[in-house]
């Protein structure tokens, strides 16, 4: 019985761990863009996009507002790059 439980736990953990293996980069509505990251502030998103462009990591970028920043909390901004 102990062996059965151990093997079932092992199989379940392998199955759960392999869920993210086939994941691909998120794609934006604009063709060719991929999401580089998520940030809490618009200037942080724009700053990282600008520095990456200056360092030739990508040729173009834009920040998508998912949730706007307010007085009490940061928002959520996605940086899309090509």
N, C-alpha and C positions, 0 to 999 in steps of 0.2 A: 504494500500500500504506500509506503514511504517513497519507493522508487517511482511509482505512478505520479504522485503529487510533484515530486522533484522534476520529472520529465515534462509534466504539464506546465509548470512554472517556467522552465527553460524554453519551451516552445512558445509560450505566450510572450516572454521577454524578447525573443528573437523576432517574432512577428511585429511587436510594437516598435522595436528598434529599426526595422527595415522599412517602415512606412515612409520616412523622410528620405530614403536613399534615392528614389526616382524623382525627387522634386527638381523642378527647373526654375530658372529665374522668372520672376513676374514680368509680364509685358504690359506696357502702357497702351492707351488708345492710339497714340501716335506710332506708326510703324517703325520698327528698328530700335526703339527705346527700351531699356531695361531698368528696373528699379535698383538703385545703388544702396539706398538706406532710408530709414525713417528717423525724423528728428522732431524735437519738441518746439523749436522756435523757428520762425521764417528766416531770420538773419543767419542762423546756424546752417540751415539747408542751403541758402544762397551762397554763403561763404565757402562751404565745402564744395559746392558745385563750381564756383569760380576758381578756387585753388586747383581743383582737379583739371579744369580746362587749361589753366596756365601751365600746369605740369605735364600737359599732353597725355593725361590719362583718358580723356574723352574729348570729343570735338564740340559737343553741345550738351546743354543740360536745361532742365526746368524743374521747378518745385510745384508740386500739386498740394493744395490745401485739403486735407481730409477732415480735420477738426481745427477750427480757428482758435488761436490763443485768446484768453480772456484775462481779466485782472487777477483772477485767483489761481489759475493753473496754465501750464503750457498746453499747446495744441498738439496736432499731429500733422507733419508735413513729409511727403514722400519726394525724394530726389530721383529724378529719372534722367538717365544719361545715354548718349549714343557715341 
